[in-house]
Amino acid sequence: MRFLVRDRLLGIGDDYWIEDQHGNKVFLVDGKALRLRDTFELKDPQGRVLIDIHQKMFALRDTMVIERDGEPLARIRRKRLSLLRNHYRVSLADGTELDVSGKILDREFAIEYEEELLAQISRRWLTLRETYGVDIVREDADPALLIAVAVCVIHLADKEREED
């Protein structure tokens, strides 16, 4: 499954559509402006909220939380010692851990489970600089969850770069 994400560069809130490889709008990332914490909703084309994403308010390191139907689904934060590449850990509610690594700010990274590739995020095969692809490799993967993970990781990396 391949999805195209067009970065929103300017504007209030962070709203943008994610399309499938055929150009159909599949998910809307609805950024909530003017909130105390960074908040997003991943919606289907009919406007139903599939996943809630928000920044954890009181944490030693920046942490994003993903919820589905009000229940925790995942927690994402940067690994402590990652000198050469950006590394993030995704802790799922069931105890499973995913690893996200690569050049996050360049939109070139992989999401893996026990060194098995689940999704590849890349600008390499696209011509527009503001667009990147999410290529989900495993058929049994949850596309909404993996896209939410990509949104969180990019948001955390962008925020970290702004603070430097």
N, C-alpha and C positions, 0 to 999 in steps of 0.2 A: 504494500500500500504506500503510495507516495502522496504527500501533501505539500502545498506551496503556501508559505507564510510571507506576507508582504509587510515589512517593518513600517510602523507608523513613526515618522520622525518628529513631527510637530503637532501640537494640538492639546486641548484639555482632555485628560483621560487617555487611555491607551486602548482604543477600540480598533480592532482589525479583524478581517475575515481570513480564514484558512480554507483553501480550496483543495479539492482532490486533483489528480492528474488530468482530469477531463474538464477542469474549470468550474466544477459545481461547488457552490459554497457549502461547506460541511460543518464548520465550527466558527463561532464568533467569540473572540476574546474581548470581553467587555471590562475595560479598566474603570474602576470607580474613583473618580477625582474627589479631591477635598475630603479625604478621610484621614484619620490619625495614623493608620497603618496602610501599607500598600495592599490593595485588594483587587482581585480580578474574578470574573465568572467566565467559565467556558460554557457556551450555550450552543444548542443545535439550531438549525435554520428557522425553526418555529419559535425560537426564543425561550425554550425550556432550559433551565440551568442544569447542566450535567455535572459540573465540578465547580466547587468554590476554592479559590486560592487566596491566601492572605499571609502577611508577614506576622510572625510570632512577635508579640510586643516586648516581652521581657526574656531575652536570651543573651548569653555571653557573645555568641557569634550570630550574624544575620541568619535567620532561619525562615523558610517559607513552609506553610502547611497546606496540604491539599485535602479537601473533604468531599465526600459524596453523600448526599442525602443527610447532611448534618453529622455524619460519622467520619472520624479521622481515616484517611486513606494512606497518606505519606507525609514525611517530613524531610526537607532538603536543606543541607548546609554544606559549606565548603570544608574539605578535609584540612586538617591543621598543617601538615607538612607536605606541601606540593610546590616544589621550587621550579621545576622545568615546564610543567603544564598545569592548566587549571583542572582541579579534581573536586568533584562534589559527591557526597554520599546521599543516597535516597533510601530512607528507612521506611519500609511499608508497614502498615498496621499489623500484618500477620507475621512480622519478624524478618521477612525477606529484605535483603539489601541489594540495591542496584548501584553501579558505579558509573559516573558520568565524567569523561575526561576528554581533553583536547584543547583546541584554541577557541574557547567559548566566545570571546569578544569578536572573533572573526567568523562566528557561526559555523565552525568546523569541529564537531565533536561527536562522540559515540555514547550511547546508553547501553550498558552491558549488565548481564546477570551471570555471575560465576564465569567471567571471561567469554561468555557467549553474547554475540551482538544481537540486541533487540531492535535498535533504531540508530540510524546514521543521520545527523543533521549537517547539511552542507550547502555552501554556495557554489561549490566547484562546477556543478553541471548546469548552472543557471547563468543567464547573460545579464540580468538586471542586478545591480549591486544591492538594492534594497529588498531583494527577495532571497529567501533561503528555502531549502527543501527539508522535509522530514520524511525519510524513507524508512518505513517500518518493515523489518525483515521477517519477523516471526508472524505467521498467520494467526496464532492464538493470542497474540499480544493485545492489550487494551489500548486502542489508538488514543482515546481521550486522555487516559492517564499519561501516556508517553508524551503527548503534546503538552499537557499541563506541566510535566517535568521539564521539558525544553523551555517553556515560558518562564518557569521559576528560575532555572539556572541562568538564563540570559539576563533576567531582571536582576538577580543577585550580582552577577559579574559586572553589569553596567553600573549598578549602584556602587560597587566596590571601586571601580575605576573613577567615578565622580568624586569619591572621598579622598583619593590619592592626590 
